[in-house]
Amino acid sequence: MVNSERFTKRAIKIIEGGIKIASELGHTYVGSEHILFSIADESYSKAGTALKKAGADKDTICEEIIKMVGQGVHSRLSDRYFTTALKNILEDSVETALLDRKKQVSPEHILLSLLKDSSCSAFAVLKKIGVNIGELTDFLDCGDISAIKEEIAVSLQPKPSQYPNLFKYGKNITDASLLRKSEKLIGRNSETERVLQILSRKTKNNPCLIGEAGVGKTAIVEGVAELFIKNLVPDVLKNKYIFSLDFTALLSGAKYRGDFEERIKACIDEAVSAGNIILFIDELHTIVGAGAAEGAIDAANIMKPQLARGELQIIGATTFEEYRKTIEKDSALERRFQPVPVNEPSSDECIGIITGIKSSYEKFHNVKISDEIISLAVNTSIRYINDRFLPDKAIDVLDEACAGAKIRNCSQIIKGEVPAVTRDDVFSVISLRTGIPVKRLSAGEDERLNKISERLRKKIIGHDYAISKISQTLCRAKSGLQDADRPLGTFLFAGPTGVGKTALAKAVSEALFGSENSMIRLDMSEFMEKHSVSKIIGAPPGYAGYDDSISICEKVRRNPYSLVLFDEIEKAHHDVLNILLQILDDGILTDSTMRKISFRNCIIIMTTNAGSLGSGKNSYVGFESACDKENQERAVSKVKESFSPEFINRIDEIILFSSLTSDDLVKISENELEKLKKKAEGIGINLTFSENVAGKIASANNTVKYGARPIKRNVMELIENRLAGMIISNQVTEGDRICVDLKDDKIEFLPQIINQTPSKSKSGV
């Protein structure tokens, strides 16, 4: 018999009641299910009251026992007929009472021991009835039994022996052991509440998180799983578990027809039979067409029946584009899922998210991350990385900056010091990602912009007015007063041929971005036909070149921080100009693949000869003084007549270029001669020029009329060609010094021989 000293009178009565009901049902043993019935029959006890609150009355339990075991002829039983499981439960109840600081076992302790053994028949009866074990445990008020409740919660966790297929092809993300390894979800309260609300529905309780890559869809599901682990979910969701299903594992190794279907069906059957398992499928669109072959059905169609009946619950995650392409096309599948849009967080929300998880990155990299660095990582990623989304891109920048700081300060880390992540570390990551020189970022915007006028004037001769105007506009854009939803600057350079419009664009590119190669140049004479707009946005679907990445949009997407030059804009077809309107206004252009390309980090420069067709005294553009207001007004009026009002209205500045004066042409000639001198030095020849050579170059072939372009031809014809002939004929060799002089209005080459034998001396050429 049961030791009466260890059990209270009520507990002994419960055990005797279990023996009695087993005898009445004609069973040949006394098991845990009979004790469970006896506890429910004693409604005055705390254990009986808890069972009643949880929805397990004695009649329901009796019916379920008869279904499981059956009913026989009345028999006489005693404690000798206790099953091994029941004996273990009664022994465990003694330890449970000790944990509760009680000397004797009460009915509540017996019930707790029943709940701890998830393999016993009583536990199976409660699951069949639909009792929430977690709720039942909460209803039991037995003093300090938190440790016992935790033990019960662990015993309730799904085990590989119970669900072999789910553990083989998936992972239990509500496993309490994973709680410390996962990062805490920061924010996203509305999305989390929406997911829990959909999961709590009676039917169509399958949420689908839809958002761009990197906005945190999977993180939201992990946050929901954390709420499940902490039991901070609605009652209907308590004691449920989320399994992340790996479709790659399901498909891999499925050699023969039916292998995949068998695997997915086994996983679904285990989830349905358990009744408390929710499947999470990342990249939900992969279920459409997965495993489909001739005569076979895909995973989506296998799941549809269980989804329709509410037997299976699934949490999905996919992108807007994939949802539109796959899920929306299958209306029967779409109606079974409830979409939960996940938008990109704002910069402030992103800063809060990274602040919440920075400790894990500090611990991993052994560095210190300040709030300033977090803010810098977020703001720079927003400004310079346009093909990714927050918070993913900001976290990537910070993570790589921490890695750089760790590598750079490895000696400090060895000594036990904790280095701090600096602004230069963040700028280095941005530089590697976008191609912007890191020194130009870290030097400070103000310092660089203050010197931009000076740097441009060294390269561009005779256009101080134009340089001043473009510098003012760029300073306004960089100071923060410019609209953030527009390009950094949009300019229309108007002037006669050869005055330096394109040269100034190249100089601006070099001054701002470090290289003239950062300029994307479009010769608009190639856009004279209507269909040539495909060169900008790409070929439309169904046409040759649709999949080719050769459009201007693709170049800007790969180099988002650059200068885009539309040369000779007036030659383009008017439909091509129309497509530029949204670039000038919003800084956004949609290409043929429906991708949004950002021009907001670009400088847009257009050049035109409009208004400068005349070359005489009455020509509008080409006036000698850029400060001549009357000529300026006439020139601007002429330019505006050449373009539509909506086009002109979107331009920041119309910059007028004056004709180059004789003095300007001489200075340009000096620059060209300096370039030639450097080229000659590259092959070991030292060139010097007399002062009057530049004047001769500038005045030859009516240079004043045609601008600076003839100067290069003059240098080539008068100097380069003759010098090349002398080099080929060995009249000039490496180490020679040549003085180029002007005599009798003709250019002559005067050799100056140094450290050479008399046989190599040369006369004037």
FENUR-V516200 format. One record per backbone hydrogen bond with DSSP energy under -1.0 kcal/mol. NH is the residue of the N-H (numbers start at 1). CO is the residue of the C=O. If there is no record, write none. Layout:
# FENUR-V516200
((NH CO) (NH CO))
This chain:
# FENUR-V516200
((8 105) (12 8) (13 9) (14 10) (15 11) (16 12) (17 13) (18 14) (19 15) (20 16) (21 17) (22 18) (23 19) (24 20) (25 21) (26 23) (27 22) (30 81) (35 31) (36 32) (37 33) (38 34) (39 35) (40 36) (41 37) (42 38) (43 41) (45 42) (49 45) (50 46) (51 47) (52 48) (53 49) (54 50) (55 52) (56 51) (61 57) (62 58) (63 59) (64 60) (65 61) (66 62) (67 63) (68 64) (69 65) (72 25) (75 23) (81 78) (82 79) (83 30) (87 83) (88 84) (89 85) (90 86) (91 87) (92 88) (93 89) (95 91) (96 92) (97 93) (98 94) (99 95) (100 96) (101 98) (102 97) (105 6) (110 106) (111 107) (112 108) (113 109) (114 110) (115 111) (116 112) (117 113) (118 116) (120 117) (124 120) (125 121) (126 122) (127 123) (128 124) (129 125) (130 126) (131 126) (136 132) (137 133) (138 134) (139 135) (145 143) (149 145) (150 146) (151 147) (152 148) (153 149) (154 150) (155 151) (156 152) (157 154) (162 159) (163 159) (167 163) (168 164) (169 165) (171 244) (173 171) (173 242) (175 172) (178 175) (179 176) (182 178) (192 188) (193 189) (194 190) (195 191) (196 192) (197 193) (198 194) (199 195) (200 196) (201 198) (208 338) (209 316) (210 340) (211 318) (215 212) (220 216) (221 217) (222 218) (223 219) (224 220) (225 221) (226 222) (227 223) (228 224) (229 225) (230 226) (232 227) (237 234) (238 235) (240 237) (241 276) (243 278) (244 171) (245 280) (246 169) (250 246) (251 247) (252 248) (254 251) (255 253) (259 256) (262 258) (263 259) (264 260) (265 261) (266 262) (267 263) (268 264) (269 265) (270 266) (271 267) (272 268) (273 269) (274 270) (275 271) (278 241) (279 313) (280 243) (281 315) (283 317) (284 317) (286 283) (287 284) (288 285) (292 289) (296 293) (299 290) (300 287) (302 298) (303 299) (304 300) (307 303) (308 304) (309 305) (311 306) (312 306) (315 279) (316 207) (317 281) (318 209) (323 319) (324 320) (325 321) (326 322) (328 323) (334 330) (335 331) (337 334) (338 206) (340 208) (342 210) (350 346) (351 347) (352 348) (353 349) (354 350) (355 351) (356 352) (357 353) (358 354) (362 358) (363 359) (364 360) (365 361) (366 362) (368 419) (374 370) (375 371) (376 372) (377 373) (378 374) (379 375) (380 376) (381 377) (382 378) (383 379) (384 380) (385 381) (392 214) (393 389) (395 391) (396 392) (397 393) (398 394) (399 395) (400 396) (401 397) (402 398) (403 399) (404 400) (405 401) (406 402) (407 403) (408 404) (409 405) (410 407) (413 409) (414 410) (415 411) (416 413) (417 412) (421 368) (426 422) (427 423) (428 424) (429 425) (430 426) (431 427) (432 428) (433 429) (434 430) (435 431) (441 437) (442 438) (443 439) (448 444) (449 445) (450 446) (455 451) (456 452) (457 453) (458 454) (460 456) (467 463) (468 464) (469 465) (470 466) (471 467) (472 468) (473 469) (474 470) (475 471) (476 472) (477 473) (478 474) (479 475) (486 483) (488 602) (491 604) (492 653) (493 606) (494 655) (495 608) (499 496) (504 500) (505 501) (506 502) (507 503) (508 504) (509 505) (510 506) (511 507) (512 508) (513 509) (514 510) (518 515) (519 516) (520 563) (522 565) (524 567) (526 523) (527 524) (533 530) (534 531) (535 532) (536 533) (537 533) (538 534) (543 540) (546 543) (550 548) (552 535) (553 536) (555 551) (556 552) (557 553) (558 554) (559 555) (563 518) (564 603) (565 520) (566 605) (567 522) (569 607) (571 568) (572 569) (573 527) (577 573) (578 574) (579 575) (581 578) (584 580) (585 581) (586 582) (587 582) (588 582) (589 597) (591 595) (592 537) (594 591) (597 589) (599 587) (602 599) (603 562) (604 489) (605 564) (606 491) (607 566) (608 493) (612 609) (619 616) (621 611) (628 625) (629 627) (632 628) (633 629) (634 630) (635 631) (636 632) (637 633) (638 634) (639 635) (640 636) (641 637) (642 639) (648 644) (649 645) (651 648) (652 490) (653 490) (655 492) (657 494) (659 623) (665 661) (666 662) (667 663) (668 664) (669 665) (670 666) (671 667) (672 668) (673 669) (674 670) (675 671) (676 672) (677 673) (678 674) (679 675) (680 676) (681 677) (682 678) (683 680) (684 681) (685 680) (686 736) (688 738) (690 740) (693 690) (696 692) (697 693) (698 694) (699 695) (700 696) (706 702) (707 703) (708 498) (711 708) (714 710) (715 711) (716 712) (717 713) (718 714) (719 715) (720 715) (721 716) (723 719) (724 720) (725 721) (726 722) (727 723) (728 724) (729 725) (730 727) (731 726) (732 726) (735 684) (736 733) (737 752) (738 686) (739 750) (740 688) (741 748) (743 746) (746 743) (748 741) (750 739) (752 737) (760 757) (761 758) (765 749))
